[in-house]
Amino acid sequence: PERETSIRQLVERVAATITGYGERGGYFKTAADRDAFHDELAAILVNQVASFNSPVWFNVGIEPKPQGSACFINSCGDSMDSILSLAKTEGMLFKYGSGTGSNLSSIRGSHEGLSAGGTASGPLSFMKGFDSFAGAIKSGGKTRRAAKMVILNVDHPDIEDFVTSKANEEKKAWALIDAGYDGSFNGEAYSSIFYQNANHSIRVTDEFMEAVEKDGDWSTKEVLTGNPYKTMKARKLMSEIADAAWVCGDPGMQYDTTINKWNPVKTTHRINASNPCSEYMFVDDSACNLASLNLMKFFNHDDGSFNVDSFRHACDIVISAQEMLVDNCSYPTTKIGENSYKFRPLGLGYANLGALLMASGLPYDSDEGRAYSAAITSLM
């Protein structure tokens, strides 16, 4: 009986709750401003001019301190306590419909020693556990499947095993399918192999890419000592990356040097990771609330023009709503909460660029198309 039965109820729950946050936070000068904001936000949402990320729809107005961000970046240290804490943090994020990314390069390689004697397990062993948790919570969750990103630096001693990890599992799935097992997305073949609940990405530097260009050597380094572990041809490793991606789509690549040149808080912390879709690149232990505007709602079919004033106003309304969410949402760790309150990361973007260019008669891959989208981006 407590389920919503209409879009009107859903939109009103979200718009009214966010407006209440804004009123308590002192965002409105007058009651008329408050009411106008509520009505405009509701109109934007119900007409699909814009949409928030999934956790806002799932949780805002239902949970007292809702999880409103879709994208999280979590740190991981080289200790059992840190590794298990990451598993718990990720599990709670998956439960409420969010995605997470972590760079596991701080975990020592599988040949390195332990303080109590013996050899370390290495990041890939722990990845199997993280992957299983994500699969279990995906299956039992109330909202959507888990979304997860795992990143390893190109100089990590286990990088070659990481590169081929998912491709090797893919080949096992093919063998099971050939033997008659269900090969569908959630079928027996893929549910019985590892690494199926995570995107894998390799963090490469300009130094590595230059070694590939020049056919030079590349050395991996021990995590604990920083000493060289293994030297190989950079092109050989790059070829393995390309082959694995051809087999199964992973690993992807992230360009660490470029990302940190563009780091907006470079005096505070370097950027080591992203969320699963990689549109959110920021510091460790942080969260981002996302929203997207539908560009076709601003296209005038009569004369082919773009409604600049309406677009600007919609940006103002939606980014204000996102800002109101920051202080009223919950975060899975104290550190993520602190960074959210300090940095206030918000992601406002747009959808349907391809359709807008097509409707405008502009080729997608053209200088005119790029100039048009640059103009829209600068308005935003």
N, C-alpha and C positions, 0 to 999 in steps of 0.2 A: 504493500500500500504506500510506502514512502518513495517508491520509484517515480521519476518524472515521466510525464506522458506527452509532453510537447516541447518543441524547440523554444517556444515562448517562455516556459518555466525554466529551462536550462539557461537561456540568455539572461533572464531576469535575475536568477540566482547569482550569476557571475557579475553582471553589471551593478546590481545593488550592493553586493558584498564589497567590490572594489571601491564603489562610491563611498561606502561606510568607512573603509580604510582611509580614504582621502579626507573625509570630514574630520575624523579623529586626529589625522596627522596635520591638520591646518592647511590643506592645499587649496581651500576655497575661501574667497573673500566674503561671499554672501550665500544665503540659502538659494538664491536664484542661480548663482554660478554652479552650485552643487547639483541642482535639479537639471540644469542645461547639460552639464557633463554627463550625468546619468543617461539622459534621453539620447544624447548624441552617441555615446558609447553603445547603448542598446541598439540604436539604428544601424550603426556600423557593423555590429556583430550579426544581427538578424538578417541583414541584407548581404551578408558575406563579403562585405568590403574589406574586412580584415578578420584574422583568426589568431587566437593565442595558441601557445604550445599545449599539447595534450594534458599535462598535469593541472593546468588552470581549470580546464573543463571537468576533470575528474574530481578535484579536491577543493577548490575555492568555494566557500559557502557550505561545505560539508564538514571538513576538518576544522577544529578551532584554530590551529596554526597549520595551515595547509602547506604541502610541498608544491610550490608553484613553478619551479624551474625544471626544464626538461634536460638540461645539459650540465654535467658535473665533471670536473677533472680532479682526480684523487692522487695524492702522493703515496709512495710506497718505499719504506726503508729496508735496509738489509738486516732485519731481525725477525724472528718468528712472531713476536708480538705485533710488529707493524704489518706483516703479511696477513695474519689472521684478522687484524682490525680492518684491513682493506676488504676482506671477504664479508665481514659483517656490514660495513658501510655500503658496499655495493648491493648486498641483499636487500637492505632497507630502501635503497633508491629504486631498485627494480620493482619492489612491492607497490610503490606509488606511481609507477609508470614513467620513470626517468631513465636516461642513458648515462653511462660513465666511461671515462677514458683514463688510462694510467700508463705511465712509462715505467717499465719494470727493470730498467738498466742499472738501478742501484743494487739489485740482488746479485750476489756473486755468482760466477760461472760454475758449471757443473764439475769442473776439475779442481776448483779452489778449495782450500782447507777450511775446517771449522775450528773454533777456539777449543772445543771439547774433544777434538780429534775427529778423524774421518773426513769425508768429502761432502761438499755442499750438494744439494739437490738440483740447484739451478732454476732459473725462472720458468722454463717450460714445464717442469714437474708441477709447480704451483699453479701454472696456467690451466692445467687439467682440472684441478680442484675448483678454481674460479669458474671455469666453463660449465662444470657440472652444477654448481650452485645457480648460475644464471639460467640453465635449462630447467632446473627444478622449480625455480620461482616464476619463470616464464609460464610453465604449465599450470601453476596453482594461482597465479595472480588474477586480480579482478579487472585489469585494465588492458594491457597490451604485452607483447613479448618483450623480454629483456633486450636492451641494446648496449653493446659493450665494445670498447676499443682497447687493444693491447699494443703497446709500442716498445720497440727495442732499438737502441742506438747501433749504428753500423759498425762501431768499434767494440761492441760487447763480445766477449769470448765465445758465447753460444750463438752468434748471429747466423751461422750457416744452418744450424739445426732449426732455428726460428724461421728462416727463409723457406725451408722445405717442409715444415711441420704440417701445414694445412694441405699442401699438395699430396703428401704421402697419405694422409687420412682420406682425401678424396679418392685416391686410387683403391683404397680398401672398400669404400662405398661402392665403387664401380663393380668390384669383384662380388660383393654381396648382391647387388642388383642383378648381375649376370647369373647368380645362383638362385634367383627367384624371389629375393626379398623386395618388399615395397620400396620403391625408389622415390616416392613423393616427398615433399618438403618436410613433413612430420612423420614420415614412414620409418620402418624398422632399420633400413640401411643407414640413413643419416643419423638416427637417434642412437646408434651403437658405436659411433666414432667420435673422436675428440675434436675440440676447437670449433664447433659448429655454431656457437652462440656469441662469437666475438669477431670483429674485424681486426686484422693484423696489419700493422704499419711499421716500416723501417724509417728511422730518423737518420737522414743522410746530411752530410756537410758539403760545403763547396770544395773542401780539401779532397773528399772522396770522389766527387764528380769530376774534378780536375784530373785525379789519378786515372779515372775511367777514360777520359778523353786522351790522355797521354800514354795509355797502356802501361801505367806505373804500378808499383807495388802498394798493397794496403795491409796494415798491421792491426789486428785486434789487440785489446789491452785487458789485463787482469783488473777486476773491479777493486780488489783490496789494495794492490800495490801500484797499479798504473803501469806496470812493466809490460812490454810486448809479449803477447801469447802466441800468435800465429801470423805468419806473413803469407800473403797470396796475391795473385794478380787481381787488381780492382775490377778488370773487365770480366774475369771468371765469376766473381761474386755478383756483378751486375747481370750477367747472363743467367745465373741461377735465379735471381730475383724475377727476371722477365719470364723465364720458363715456368716458375711456380705460379706467377700471376696468370699466365696463359692457361694453365691446367685448372685453376680453381678461383681466379679473381683476386687472390691474396698472395703475397702482401702488397699493400699500397706503399707509397713513399711520401714522406714529409721532409721538406727542405729546411732543416734546422737553422742554417745560417741566415737565410732570407727571412724566416719567421721572426728570428730575434732581432734582425735589423728593423723590422716593423713593430717591435714590441712597444706598446704605449706606456709601459711602466718599467722600462729597462733598468732604472736605478733601484728598483725594489726587488725584482726577482726575474730570472730568466724564464722563458716559456719552454716546457719540456713535453707537453702533450696536448691533445685535443679531445673533444667529445667524439662519439662514434661516427658522426657524419662529417666531422672536421670543419664545420662552419664556425665553431667556437674554439679559438686558440687563445689560451690565457694561462695565468700562473697556476701552480699546483694548489689544491684544496680550495677550489672556487666553483661557483655555480652561475649559470646564465639563464635568464628568462627570455624566451623567444616569442616573437609575433610576426605575422606576415600580412602585407597588404596585397590585395588582388588588383593588379594593374588594369585589367580589362574593365573594372568598375569605373575607371576614370577616362575611358576612351569614348569619344563622341562619334557615334556611327554615322551621323549626318554629314559632318565635314572632315572627319579624320583627326580632329584636334585632341589634345590631352588636357584635362581639366586641372590646371596647375594649382589654383586656389583650393579646390576641394581636396586635392592630394596633400598639400601642405597642412591643411587643417586636420585631416585624418591622421597624419603623422603626429601632430601635436597631441591629439586625444589619446592615441594608442600608446605612445611613449610615456605619457603622463600616467596612464593606467598601469603600465609595467613598473614604473618608478614607485607607485603606491604599494605594489605587491612586495617590494624588497623587504621592508621592515616588518611585514605582517605574516611572512611565510616561515616555515620551519626548515632547518638544515640538519643533515645527519650527524655532523660533527661540529664541535665548538669552533674549530679553525675555519671551516667552510662558512659558518655563520659570521665570524669576524670579518673575513675577506669580502663577504657579500655586503655587509654594512659599510665597509670602508671604500671598496672599489665600485660597488653598485653596477655590476656588469649587466647590460641589457642588449639584446639582439633584435633590432627591428630590420626586417628585410621585405622583399617583395616577391610575388609569384606571378606566373603567366607572362613573363617577358617575351617568350617566344610567340605566344598568341598575339600580344600587342604589336610586335614587329610585323607579324604576318598581316594583321588587320590594317597596319599602316603602309603595307606594300614595301617594306624594307627587308632585304636579305639578312638572315641571322648572322652569317659570317661576312660582314662588310664593314667598311669604315663608317658608313652612314648608320648602320645598326649599333655599332659600338658608341658612336657619338650620341645617339638617341638615349641609349641606356646610361651613358655617363651623365647626361643632363638630368635624367630621372634620379640617379643616385645622388647628384649634387643637391637636388631639391630636398631629398630625404635627409 
